[in-house]
Amino acid sequence: MGWFIAQRIVHAIFAMFVITVVIFGTVRLSGDPARMMISDEAPHEQYLEMRRLLLLDRPIPEQYWRWVSQAAQGDFGISLRYQIPVSELVSTRLPATLELAVAAYGFTLLMGLTIGGYSAAFRGSVLDAAARLLAVMGQAAPNFWMGIMLVLVFAVWLNWLPSGGRGEWRHLVLPAITLGWAPVAGLMRITRSSMIEVLSSDYVRLARVKGVGETSVLWKHAFKNGALPILTFASLVFLGLIRGSVIVETVFFWPGIGLLVLEGVNNRDFQVVQAIVLLFSSWVVFGNLIVDILYVYLNPKIKH
């Protein structure tokens, strides 16, 4: 078990190294930030001074090492557009993204577990067929299309909910459903498959023979023993929701870090783009590492 965990830690460190190299190189291919920040009529000396201030006149390896070492301390530089520290800018936008992700995660768990569990319990029924159709639709419909359709129906036609922005709980409903729609389909399929396997086991049949209610059989006996793959998938869903918030925040003009990274790309604010993409990537890498370690403790049979 210790060797398995050590391997996963080494893999995570190597993955983060590759990610930092890719982020550092890709962002600089988008253009020269110094040229963007001064006018075309500015003298060449002013351009050179701007490159010096941004440390773009240093060798590439030195720029990379300086960025990585500062990022490890939480210093991502100064935003070229807002002229404030990137860490401060991200910290002001992060609560909005976490609020949206938590709401979408609650929607995902509620719908995915409930529909998946009852779909397995009533396998082959109309409910099961409707659930499978819902799963296909959820995985096929892109987030931006789902968001636009929800706005059209509930904000424009029915005028029940606001079409965008952040404020009271009503502003959260449509973006949370949009963001959580696709994970609902995946969680539902995982729950259904895992529960079908468990519901055919002998101890579940014995519980039914003893007269245990179907609800207790389903959630107290079957779900508990089939929860390992469900919990593994569900734990990764939250990381995916944060990472996938860019499109949803753009559609609903939700002031989170997803919208911030899009603004950074449009304005070539490479300090902001680097910081947010690095945060997204590190959450995914270390989230997977934690899940791998927990999986070992939950299932000691894993040796590789």
Residue, then its C-alpha position, 0 to 999 in steps of 0.5 A: m500500500g505504501w509503495f502504491i501511494a508513493q507511486r501516485i505522489v511521484h506521478a502527481i509531481f511529474a504531472m504538475f511539472v509537465i502542466t507548468v511547462v505547457i501553461f508557461g509555453t502556451v500562454r506566451l505563444s498568444g502574443d507579446p504582452a508588452r506590445m499589447m500594453i503600449s500604443d503602436e506609436a510609442p517609441h521603441e525605448q518605451y517598449l523595451e522598458m515595458r519588457r524589462l518591467l515584465l521580466l520578459d527580457r530575461p532568458i526563458p528558463e529564468q522566466y519559468w523558474r521565477w514564475v514557478s517559484q513565486a507561484a508556489q508561494g502564492d504570488f502570481g504577479i500583477s494583473l496587466r489589466y486590473q493592475i492589482p495582484v492576481s492572487e487578490l483578484v482570484s480570491t475575490r472571484l473564487p467565492a462566486t465559483l465555489e458557490l456555483a459549484v456547490a449548488a451544482y454539486g448538490f443538484t448532481l448528487l440529488m438527481g444522479l443518486t435518486i434517479g440511478g438508484y430507482s432506475a436500478a430497482f425498477r430495471g426494464s420499467v418505463l422509469d428505467a427507460a426514461a432515466r436512460l434517455l435522460a442520461v443520453m440527453g445529458q451527455a449529448a447536450p452541451n452546456f452552452w446550449m442547455g444554458i441558452m434553452l433554460v434562459l429562453v424558457f424560464a427567464v424569457w418566456l415564463n419570466w420566473l427566474p433572472s437570466g444572469g448575474r449574481g445576487e439572491w438564490r434565484h440567480l443561482v438556479l439556472p446556472a447550477i442546473t446548467l453546470g450540473w446537468a452533464p454530471v447528473a447523467g454520468l453519476m446516474r449511469i454509474t449508480r445504476s450499473s453498480m446498484i444492479e450488480v448489488l441488487s442481484s446478490d444473495y444478501v439482498r434477496l434474503a433481506r427481501v424474503k425477510g420482508v424488509g421494505e424496498t426503500s430500505v433494501l435499496w438505500k440501506h443494504a444495496f447502496k452501502n455495498g455498491a457505493l465504492p465506484i459511486l463515491t469515486f466518481a462523485s468525488l471527482v465530479f466537484l473538481g470537474l464542476i469547478r473546471g467546467s464553470v468557464i462556459v456556464e459563467t460566460v453564458f450567465f455572466w456569473p462573476g467567478i474565476g471562469l469568467l475571469v479567465l475568459e477576460g484574461v484570454n481576451n485581454r492577453d492578461f497572461q498573468v491571470v490566465q497562467a494563475i487560473v489554469l494552474l489552479f484548475s490543473s492542480w485541483v484536478v491532479f491533487g484531487n485525483l491523488i486524494v481519490d486514489i489514496l482513499y480508494v486504497y483504504l476503501n478497497p485494500k485489494i488494490k495493489h497496483 
